[in-house]
Amino acid sequence: MAALPVQPENALLDRLSLPGSGGLGYYQENCNINPFIGLRSTSKNLLLVAPLEIDMSLRKTHFIIALVASTFALAAYAGPLSIGGFTQVKTEYQYTDYDEYGYPDPLLYEYPEEYFQPLPYVADFPENRGLIRVTQGLGINDEMEVKYQYSDLDEGNQQELFNLKYSRNLSGSADAHLSSQLTTGAAGFLGKMFEAGGKYDWAGFVLASASYAYYSNETDTSLNDSHSWQLKLRQTLTKTTAFQVRHDWFFASGENADFTSNTLTFWLSQWFPTRTALHLEWREHWDTTGLVSHAPTIEIDQYLSWATLVKVRGRYYYGKPSDPIALESIKGDSFNSYSISGIISHYLFAETNVSLKYRYYTSDQDISMHTYLLAIEHIL
């Protein structure tokens, strides 16, 4: 059984700015209402193994209690380490409730040979997921970030993720970062990721960024690697309007075949005097398996007060595969999905922010779900 490196496009279920797992190291980004900052959406290939049952066991309850206790412990001891900087502690808990999950068989791909995904597709949306992140300022120009994530997919199938990131301001306009990640899971899954990138800001009018990542994924019976590039250019059109183009390229080398995918994203943002930001996004994806997809998105961000921000986001996804095996595994010759999400973020104090998120997803492939997220951030 050969495990497929994580791919940046979801063949059946797109993520919508929710932290995921599987070795990519993408998390929900901190998004302000500034029109030049928007939500980032990433996704991965979707493979199905077996239906899941909701089971809030005592073991999961203990995990949630341990997550909260660990956050307070980190907050108590991290503060004195900050010299000329800061310490920020963030904790998240996510729960997904599945209404409908009707696929009778797994999806089978021939890359690089016939295999079944060792983890169920809900690696992106585990029933229970917890995250702790500590960001430590090291003087004026340096930051160190440590993340730990635990995903409880179902009984006997858990996944752990460890991430370390170092960032440095090279000048008033440029910065760079290095990160590494380790992911462990079922079937002896071990994922490793190394990433480097940077960005340059021309006086707030033009922002360019680039990053490269290398992935190594292995199971009890296989080992493979992959590479990805991301290039992004953002241009200020007026004082209240910005336009952005992003290209994501992914390549994986297999024993019998290679896989390449491209994703092109266009983003337009407008700020209004009502303290409202409107973000419009269009994403095109194509890859060597013949999958072509389109995903338009609209997002509205609204400040209710200086301390309270509400975000509402809607997305439509259309994908049409040409691979015969993929076509046999879905209803019809294409698939559609709709999702809507809302976030309310409130500052309890100047240093403490609490966010609540709800997301509903439905598709024409007998899958629907509700996802709930609670996040707390505190700066010491």
Secondary structure, DSSP 8 states (H G I E B T S, - for coil): -------SS-SS----S----SS---------SSTT---------------------HHHHHHHHHHHHHHHHHHHHHGGG-BSS-EEEEEEEEEEEEEEE---S---EESSSEE--SS-GGGSS-SEEEEEEEEEEETTTEEEEEEEEEEEEETTEEEEEEEEEEEEE-SSSEEEEEEEEEEE-GGG-EEEEEEEEEEEEETTTEEEEEEEEEEEEE-SS-EEEEEEEEEEEEEE-SSSEEEEEEEEEEEEE-SS-EEEEEEEEEEEEEEETTTEEEEEEEEEEEETT--EEEEEEEEEEEEEETTEEEEEEEEEEEEE---HHHHHTSSTT-EEEEEEEEEEEEEEETTEEEEEEEEEEEETTSEEEEEEEEEEEEE-
